[in-house]
Amino acid sequence: MFRAYDVRGYAAMAGLGFLGIFLYSGLYYYGLSQLTSQEACIPNYLWPMMIVLFSALLLGEKITVRTAAALLLSFSGVVVLTLGGEGHAEGDTLLGTAACVTAAFCYGLFCVLNKRQNMDQTVMMVMAWGVTALCSLPVTLIMEEWTELSWTQWGGLLWLGIFIDAVGYLWWAMALQRAKNSAAVANLAYFVPLLSLVVSAVTLGEELSSAALLALVLIMGGILLQNMRRHER
């Protein structure tokens, strides 16, 4: 399968990996450093709506008035969270939210461009994560302090690397590749913010702020509006 692609194909894979995995991950992790996990997760999950938007712009999929209203409703949730979020005491709510929204932009564009290229997703993910590793190494050498990790931390890194990143990204890309309608698959991703709120409350003891709750309602309202169908009598 690797021999089926030429230099241009590998260059496209490398560019997609830089955009959708390296930039996305870096921006999202920065957002997590500035906000609570709930406040970072909610604006980050604008990326399914970004898929809908870019699918209309780049793939020619129709965007209706209802879809436009849903996009606006979900975006208003980000505005509410930005203006009303507390974040960490030492964090910057505005920059953290901006980083999460930009990450969503990058990943939404990545998903649509990846679908348009129609490449084998196993080869694509090998290249994308290879580029991410190569780009991450000099950044961490320059900007981060390296410390010895405990066995628990190694276990967490392996869990993230194998199941969340390798398996999760591959299966999601395969699902999006085979879908006739990108919006229908993208909407399924909105189960994650709801689950994230529960997990963060149980494992991290975070309380759901009023701004986060309102933002979640607005974003979920946008996706429900996108899913509404006109019923014929």
Residue pairs with C-beta under 8 A, 6 or more apart in sequence:
1 120
1 122
1 123
2 123
4 120
4 123
5 13
5 119
5 123
9 119
10 127
12 117
12 119
13 119
13 123
13 124
13 127
13 128
13 131
14 127
14 128
14 131
16 110
16 113
16 114
16 117
16 124
16 128
17 127
17 128
17 129
17 130
17 131
17 132
18 131
18 132
18 135
19 106
19 109
19 110
19 113
20 106
20 107
20 109
20 110
20 111
20 113
20 114
20 128
21 110
21 128
21 129
21 131
21 132
21 169
22 131
22 132
22 135
22 136
23 103
23 106
24 103
24 106
24 107
24 110
25 103
25 132
26 136
26 139
27 99
27 100
27 102
27 103
27 106
28 40
28 44
28 99
28 100
28 103
30 96
30 99
31 40
31 43
31 44
31 96
31 97
31 99
31 100
31 103
32 40
32 96
33 91
33 96
34 40
34 87
34 88
34 91
34 92
34 93
34 95
34 96
34 99
35 85
35 87
35 88
35 91
35 93
35 96
35 97
35 100
36 86
36 87
36 88
36 200
36 206
36 212
37 196
37 200
37 204
37 206
38 196
38 197
38 200
38 206
38 208
38 209
38 212
39 81
39 85
39 86
39 87
39 93
39 96
39 97
39 209
39 212
40 96
40 100
41 192
41 193
41 196
41 197
41 200
42 77
42 78
42 81
42 193
42 212
42 215
42 216
42 219
43 77
43 78
43 81
43 82
43 97
43 100
43 101
43 104
43 215
44 100
44 101
44 103
44 104
45 104
45 189
45 190
45 192
45 193
45 219
46 74
46 75
46 78
46 101
46 104
46 105
46 108
46 219
47 103
47 104
47 105
47 107
47 108
47 111
47 189
48 108
48 186
48 187
48 189
48 190
48 223
49 70
49 71
49 74
49 75
49 108
49 186
49 222
49 223
49 226
50 104
50 105
50 107
50 108
50 109
51 108
51 111
51 112
51 176
51 182
51 183
51 186
52 61
52 63
52 67
52 70
52 71
52 182
52 183
52 186
52 226
53 63
53 71
53 108
54 108
54 109
54 111
54 112
54 113
55 61
55 112
55 182
55 183
56 62
56 63
56 67
58 112
58 113
58 116
59 112
59 115
59 116
59 182
61 181
61 182
61 183
66 225
66 226
66 228
67 183
67 226
69 222
69 225
70 222
70 223
70 225
70 226
71 222
72 222
73 218
73 219
73 221
73 222
73 225
74 218
74 219
74 221
74 222
74 223
75 222
76 218
77 214
77 215
77 216
77 217
77 218
77 219
77 221
77 222
78 97
78 101
78 215
78 219
80 211
80 214
80 215
80 218
81 97
81 211
81 212
81 215
82 93
82 94
82 97
82 98
83 211
84 209
84 210
84 211
84 214
84 215
85 93
85 97
85 209
85 211
85 212
85 215
86 93
86 209
86 211
87 93
87 96
111 173
111 176
111 182
111 186
112 182
114 121
114 124
114 173
114 176
114 177
115 176
115 177
115 182
117 124
118 177
121 170
121 173
121 174
121 177
122 170
124 173
125 166
125 169
125 170
125 173
128 169
129 165
129 166
129 169
140 146
149 157
175 185
176 182
176 185
176 186
179 185
183 226
187 223
187 226
187 227
190 219
190 220
190 223
193 216
193 219
193 220
194 216
194 220
197 208
197 212
197 216
200 206
201 207
201 208
